[in-house]
Amino acid sequence: METLKNFYLSAREFLDHPLFKLGNSAFTLSTILYLVISITLLFYLSSKLKKLLQNRILAKYNVEVGVRQAISTILRYVIVVVGLVVIIQTAGIDLSFITILAGALGVGIGFGLQNITNNFVSGIVILIERPVKVGDRIEVNTTSGEKVNGDVINISARATTILTNDNIAIIVPNSNLITSAVINWSYNDRRVRFNFVVPVHYDEDPEVVKKLLLEVARENEGVLNNPIPDVLLDEFADSSIKYILRVWTTRYIQKPGVLRSQLYYAIAKKFRENNITIPYHQLDLYLKEVPAGKNPGSKE
């Protein structure tokens, strides 16, 4: 029993032996272990709480996935900040010294962390204002100037992850979503209208063409009946009359090319069955007869 007590006292003395001092706060091995374990548990438990709130609690009330993600992420940030303050205070560290140290470090490395800070603040703005949220279909310019289309699958502290139709994840800094123009296809709701140009020969009856195009739209399961599809006569072009088939969809907001292909296949079949001609692009060339004995290049 005495041996065990001596071992405990020796271990306690070893753990409480000051290693270094910062201001009025002495750091011991036990203090460092307490900070490491507590901060690790704080981040782990806050992450679990975020997933529980997002995927179970808020999901029961049919809250949109973007709203759930925003609420749970902001709540996690609050828990982490409050938890860090409590951990530091219970560890006996002087907060005033931490404030002075943070200010000094902020001046020294502020310029190097400008982009990180900018992206973090932009991420907070995105989560609060929600111009872009998880589940949205967006189009945005990357830093290289290339346009990216995809679904927002995650908004983190530094960047937003966009998943393209090719299953490629593109990481876009949050500041890009705040400072540059972003096309959000599902900002209000998931209904999107697409316009498909259909050229038809001049000899075809416009009313018949309109009727057939509306039939094609109504027969496609991905096209909404409300708002109803419609057809515009858009242009009298050089070799054809151009119609625009306008349809609304929610199913193909992520795959407009698939809907375009389906409708064009159906239009080609419907026109063939009803002897409607889709003309080739053509140019009429008129040859002027030159009188015999006259130089074609002469101005006379």
Protein Blocks (a to p, Z undefined) as FASTA:
>chain_A
ZZmmmmmmmmmmmmmpcfbdehjbccdfklmmmmmmmmmmmmmmmmmmmmmmmmmmmmmn
opafklmmmmmmmmmmmmmmmmmmmmmmmnopafklmmmmmmmmmmmmmmmmmmmmmmmm
mmmmmmmnomacghiacddddfkopacddddfbdcfkbccdddfkopacdddfklmmmpc
cddfklmmmcdcddddddddfkbcfklmmmmmmmmmmmpmkbcfbdcdddddfbdcfkbc
cdddddddfklmmmmmlmmmmmmmmmmmmmmmnopacdddddddddddddehiafkbcZZ
